[in-house]
Amino acid sequence: MKVMVYVEGPSDKLAMQELLHPLLEQKRQAGIDINFFETPEGDRKASVLTKVPIRAIRILQNNPDAIVIAMPDLYPRDKAFKHSTERELEKGILQNFEVELKRRGLDNDPRLKARFKVFCFKHDLEVLILAAEEALESRLGSPLTRSWKIPVEDQNHNNPPKRVVEKLFESCKDKYKDTIDAPLILGATEYRIIKERCPQCFKPFVEFLEGL
């Protein structure tokens, strides 16, 4: 079985590979190949919302054992179509998928629909870094003064997790580099801890992979 997870950018891909490495290896030994793919440069979120559903149909048609997952950020809201919650985001992506199925005359094939899944980061990848407090504190080399909401997925569109993380780095006279710091911090963290600290959106995604 091949599982293809489409995320927005390189930091998402690298961080997921590091954080979930033990799970990915366990599944690989069981014959399940899980890979993360970044979308092309440009409006990356819009690509996941509108282009990935179309690409998924071609993949699923050509490989009956494949599963395709779209996993964008929830932030920013209303990109490509109106949404501000994870449910609205999921509904919009699935609608794009179903419209394309109908256009191709494939809307009566339940096997295709069953193998396309939607999850998201709430509100972006950095929510997982806020959940990895111990590794984040180690990276910064300074005790953290918590300035974010708990549960960590309860941040909002006006102050998404990435902005919170950037400010934490700035307070330590450093600059957050997502493609370096996200994999470093999350690679030093047990994914099961992050799963429990992010029960709204990240936990369902991990549980789906665990259940394959």
Secondary structure, 3 states (H helix, E strand, C coil): CEEEEEECCHHHHHHHHHHCHHHHHHHHHCCCEEEEEECCCCCHHHHHHHCHHHHHHHHHHHCCCEEEEECCECCCCCCCCCCCCHHHHHHHHHHHHHHHHHHCCCCCCHHHHHCEEECCECCCCHHHHHHCHHHHHHHHCCCCCCCCCCCHHHCECCECHHHHHHHHHHHCCCCCCHHHHHHHHHHCCCHHHHHHHCCCCHHHHHHHHHCC
